[in-house]
Structures are given as structure tokens and as C-alpha cells.
């Protein structure tokens, strides 16, 4: 999908919501989030911020194509208004009539056609679910494994960064995932000396957690590469996996532990 098509993929399930409920629960359905979790409002909020950013990004891309802002009205403006964290406790019935008119959808459909040459591959749902489950499982294992505070915090930060990016993948595509991987690569580079020292003295269980976290990061980079190949004369000239892989490779030796 391209940037506008991603907005359309959010708009369509939103306007199909018939049950009157809080906007928190309405958005949870749209974003396919688990409703009965204590962090639901935080997860919905992060998704709404991503939607608003995606609207701004799509407008920027349309402007670069010479499209005036008024041609995205009223859909873009109304979606951005309803995607406000400040409205989470209001009723969906109070917003439905404003966002459902056909002219709102027309703006997204037309914008998706304009940006049709910017389509990127879509991560298969099974792959996305597998990555999310792997990260969640690692976060749980991390809590139950003895290790130094530094190593625990380092691993937790990298897992959180990847998990947050995967949560909004459906909204913004690979952009936030690539940004997350660059942050992770930076963390491995900046803290390499201490991570190596901590790794050497850590228990096998702790080394195994770091190895599995590093492997999940590498897998995420490989998935991104499969979705968006940057090529020149038929040869790959840049790869996230090739950039991130060497940084995490030293910690993969204990993967089978």
C-alpha cells in the first residue's frame, strides 16, 4: 500500500463500526487491539498519534505531487479530528455522522490513486503476528531471567522499540520499523563495549535471552528488506539486515541455549 491507501484502510473499518461504544473501544477494533488489557488506552493513543502523523505525511507527499490541500477535504481533516486522543472517552455515535459521508472516503481513494507509484509490499499478517508474538514472549522471558540491571534494561529498550514500531506498521508501513531498527543499531553501536563485557560474564540463560532478542531484531530487518528492495541495475545496494546483522551477530551463538 501507499501512504494514502493506508489511511483508506483505517477509514473503511472505522465507518463500518455500528455499535455505540467509547472511542477507545471503537479504535481498538479498527487497530485490531486486545480490548481487555490494562494498557489499551496507551496502545490506542500511540496508534492515533501515528494516524495523525500519517495524515500529515500523506499531505506532504501529495503537495510534492502538486495536489492542493483543499482536494483532500473534508476526509483528511475529519479523520484527523476524530483521531484525537482527547476524544477517547467520548461516544462513537457523536462522531459517526461527521466522518461517514461518501465525500470523505472519496478524498482518500483519489489520493491513493495519485500516490499509486509509491506502493510498498505489505507484510503478510502471519509474519507480522509471528514477530509480535516473539517480541511479547521475549519480554515475558526477560522478566523471569536473572541478569544484571544494565543488560536487562538494554534488552528491554530494544524489544520495546521494535514492538512499538510493529504496533503501528499497519498505519505507517515500514517507515517506523526502519526508524526503530536504526535506533536499535545505534544502541548496539554506542553501548557495544559494555554489552560485550556484560555478555561475557552473564549466565547462559541471560545470554540466551540476548541472543533471541538479537535474532528477533535481525528477522525484523529481513522482513523489511523483503518488502522494500532498494536496487540499482538489478543489484541490491542497501539492506537493513546487512546493516543490523553484523551488530547483533556476536550474540547469536547462545541461541540454542
Steps between C-alpha positions, in 0.01 A plus 500: 500500500597862458461769772146600396390138455603436861272783613218351294561162666439673835207711386299207357484284816438813707183600317376139507476512879132482593511436873487810718795482737784717620747616240764300687320175424406612149862566413607175669287311246638705209861443610437136593610551861407279793228689689539334840851620576604764755715684245221530240471878524877542463504269196206680337661837571825398330303378198302825478819706513628282213179563301535876542864482395403290199242758394766772514751280314247415228412866456870578462536233232190631319633856515820379335278366223340844463172407669344798687383432859135577426477193277542275805209663683289419685629145557855572616394775740213303649705185548773699673241665725340173606842336546563714806614340827288761676183336365569147627231514768235649273234299317548370146140602424600862553756485218362245256281739301784743437747246363271268302388714199618354165694815413733426794596162358538638149795715606691200632423286195609774262819570700585129493473510120728806480764325712462163328868497396604513867354161591716279719457132573273403788626279778298174503271499808653171613852649494389809689319291761802272539736793560263656752457171685875444505564844648224455760638159599850641533378785720338244730812284506711807574301567817564149627872472421778595741741754351669830576279813510697648208450200273131469592438868427696482173301202371170647621562827316576326171195274525276794590628699203424217256163418659385864481594516130322174418187627676464785252624311193147480360469878526837619370653199327872433522600859587470463880651150490805626310531791744481255791767276350729799452452591869575143601810494281612826660451359848705189418774719353515759781481248785698223330792494744283462808255259335793275403640514853161422657441222250830332588415476872126433466341164571411272209131582554570874474720448193219300343251784551740749340558259211127453442439875518781558250353234273155663514659831400679333209176330387317833507768656282479210255121536474540872422757419233260257337229768488706785367801413285719791409674399178727644238557323170336192650742478796409570858698804616362542851354262754380538857594141576855558370524813715351359819619139465871555575408692816290219648692205355747469795207422735332230291736221610288415804176486302456130563546530876 
